[in-house]
Amino acid sequence: MSDPLAQFRAVFFDESAEAIDAIERNLLDVDDASEMDSETINDIFRSAHSLKGGSATFGMGSLTDFTHVMETLLDKVRAGQLSLSQDILDCLFSSLDVLRNLVAHYQFDDEINQSSMQEVKAELERLLVPGATSAGTSEITSESVEVASSSGSEWLIEFAPDPAIMMTGNDPLRYIDELTEFGEIDVTCQTSAIPPFEELEPTHIYCTWKINLKSEKPLTEEELKDVFLWIEDEAEFKFTPLSSASSAEAETPVEISEPVATAPEPAAVAPAVTAAPAEAAPAPASGGDKSAAKAKRGSQSIRVDLEKIDSLINLLGELVITQSMLSIYGDEEKYPQFERLSEGLSQLERHTRDLQEGVMRIRMLPIDFCFSRFPRMVRDLAKKLNKSIAVEIIGEHTEVDKTVIEELNDPLVHLVRNSVDHGLEDRETRLANGKSETGTVTLKAFHQVGNIIIEISDDGAGLNTERIKAKAIEKGVIKANANLTEQAIHELIFAPGFSTADAVTDLSGRGVGMDVVKRNIRSLGGTIDVRSIANEGTTFTIRLPLTLAILDGQLLKVGEETYIIPMLSIIESIQLKQADINKVGKRDVSFKWRGNFIPILNLAEMFDCPVDQDKLIESGLVVVVESDNKHCGILVSELNNHQQVVVKSLEANYAKIEGLSGATILGDGSVALIIDVGALISRVRMH
């Protein structure tokens, strides 16, 4: 039997990840500012409270218990009973790692790291006790003493949930029970607006509650509202202060209306759409954070399964192919009788391109999804290495295909860790070299001619050319008498197993990083380059296609066969004379290009194309391509136009073929194969 709450859990897990990321971003802001900001602390508290409420709803006990302790600490900080300290910040950062582990446990059945969870939980509980930490790290402020000494408070809370609230997986009694954390409660249940028997819904409730809450400490309306934060859109509330202590900060209560008896449409409670409800009352003038939260809820979004988007993109690809097939009738010289058809086809092409761009934007995500993890990572590494490092992010709103972002995570982690560990010096060395004691790692993203460019740079010592060359000779990567340019020596860091580290640590030194980075970038159809200046820093530049589903390609013919080469890989096309080609026997081997000899590749021989070899060689038409700073000339019969093509997987539809990365269907219905330039160059250099 399927789990009726499965879809609700899926939404909870998505929102949990967002809540944890939001807490981390806010903590980093606090960490950088070195001071407590009430709005930021309130945001952190609300995220933790939402996480706790959702986990309790789904019976995730370990997650609920841990988040409760974390929430209690945050509550004391925002109430002024504890001052924010470095110990508290460090503990909250550690708590995030525990939260991610616990969410993964309930989502993917990962094992809970019990020792880490208990250790961090014990530290949270220790920090809850004023004076338990070292002097100056966590103390009671004069404001908190005043709060502690003031009288308690009493509130009347009127709670009217939507009749269909149980259908969203929420139990109203659980929220009432949560109020006991503040003090004693006296609850009265009332029934009203009960429909006729034949209209009763067995899954609905027709109750409202009046709760009298007495607390030993002063409570604000905002604190009480936070209890019901998880269901604020599925119920109506009225908070009335009954004591002077609470009325001092109370706001004008919102009139409560009777709940409607009719059930909402099923779509109204479907969690797949995250949309903002209309606010029942204006935000109070004094609540700046409330206004900010309201503005955020005003932006609407929708969660769509990636499978549905992929299906839509496949259908769009078929539309592009159909449009391409029909476009041949738009040639007025060949088909003068189809003048009106030509106009219609022009409009179809324009609308197809607009639709294509619109659908592709659905898959696009800001690269901040990738970049946002690095400030926290760099902070932890810098602390471990006793370095002072700042992170600068530029172009975080640059959009990239979701698939590309997912594949980028690991390569970028390697590059950033290398910058922190190898690139940036410690404080003393930087000061001795006339630099500021704080190093900077910069992550930059921008679009350029249909590609996404990502730069990871640091202002550290730069690459040590002599040391890299010595290590490369020692490991047999190059010969001792090799005459290489400085740039070529820098490129050696991408060689498999290459490392200049003297000792293996948990950060680096095993030589399994940079070659993997290059291989992963190549698998995405991209390239990576390195530039370095001694004592100024190093920059890694990654160039990638915006999306993996559509390719800008150059169509070419070898005999009667049509192939496509990605435009990103093409340097130029040239006409060679026979005298320029070096031969070994009857085979064309290489030719001179820009002062260097590069290999020449005959696609007709490689793929056994039916073609007149003599005519092919006489034509001398060569396309010069590049991959990983290695070049090759591809001998072709003719060049056609270049166009965007929809990439189809060969492996999924036929079989994996060496030297080909995919296929596409052209306008005339024929299949064109897409060349894997990197694989071809590797193959020709091995023979």
C-alpha angles and dihedrals in degrees: 000000000000120000108254091205096050095102091048091050090051090055091046092053091050091049091045091057089049092048093050091047090049091052090050093050091049093048090052089052090051091045092053093046093047089212139085117261112194094211092052093047090050090052091050091048093050092050091050091046092051090049091051094047094049094046091050090051091058095041096249094156101178092049092047094049094048094045090049092060091046091048091050091055092049090048091055091048094051091044090055094243089118127032117227112257139175089254091057092046092050091048092050091051089052089048090059091059089052091048092052090050092050093048090049089051093057094037103041102012092248116168115264114241093229097180093052092045094050092045094052092042090053090050091050090051091048091052090051090069111077111233094020091104126068119285114284096015103085122008142151111261124215088251092056091050089055091049093048093051096049122097125267128258141235127209138183111216120192112197122190113174124195110265090240095051093113089061089066092057094255123130113204092205091062091060091048089051090051089063088069087078088073097047144284119344133198111199129199120187120208132186125210142150092034108173124225115288095256090055097048115121111214092211095051131086125217100195138115126191136215112203124191108202124193117188133182091219130055113266130197126213090246091060091052092047089053089065089062095038093114092058102029090122094049102052144033125236141193120194116195121181114225098184135054093240092063098034091064090073100024121121129214106291119241115239111247121223128207113267115253116249097212116093118244121242113271090247090062092068099036107124096205091089119065105200134153119253121217113269113248093212137012118267114260116261092237095054106085091164090052091056091049091051090049091052091052092051088052092071111086126214138166131215113225126184110250090230090064092051091048090051090051091049091051090052089048089052090055089050090052090051092049091049089050090051092052094045092079088071090058091075101108093194093058096034108027091161090064097065095130090044088056091057091048092049091052090054091046090053092050094047092045091054091048091048090047092053091046094051093046089054088061089066092046119104130180110263086234084088084071101032097048094076095060104071089061093043093049091047091055094044093047090052091049093049094040092238130136108232133168125197121220119193121195126183096011090156092060106123125231135174111276091234091055091049092053092051092045097061099082097044092049092049089055092049096047092046090051091050091051096043104035107014106049121062127221121264096265095050093048092050090048089053092051096256130126113269091241115077122206132224111196125199114192131178131182142151121254126178096330094319136098116236119200122187125192110188140165134192093227135119097297126226117319101232097191094048093048091051093047092050092047091053091045092052094044094245090128135010121260092244095048112136105213133167119240090254092051090052090052089053089060090080087078092061114116113267094006118145135150094199114123093210136028113244135168087263104049148325103100095097095230098111119071097040089052090050091054093046092051093048091050091051087059091054092254142117135227128207133181130214123184137177121191113256091358103074147254132275127198114199120200119192117194139166113258091237137011094215098067127040134197102224143174114230116219137168132228104188104312095333121100121215133178127219119194110250089226090067099047120098100175145316119242140180111234129204119222089244090062093058122087115215136199105201105316095333125102106230111168146341137209114261124172092340096312134089113238128182121261121219126206108208091189090063095041096051097029095241118181101245140134100256094198093055091045092053093043091054089062092196108156131179111208111215133182137207127167090354090301119120136208137173118230115206111222138173098226143344122236130187124301120239145158112272133190109242116229121192114246092195093055096044103032124347140306110272123192112242095023126091099187146311141250138199116243128213093266090056095254123131119243121196120225115227120231097217095188093053092047093051092048090049097049092048092053093056 
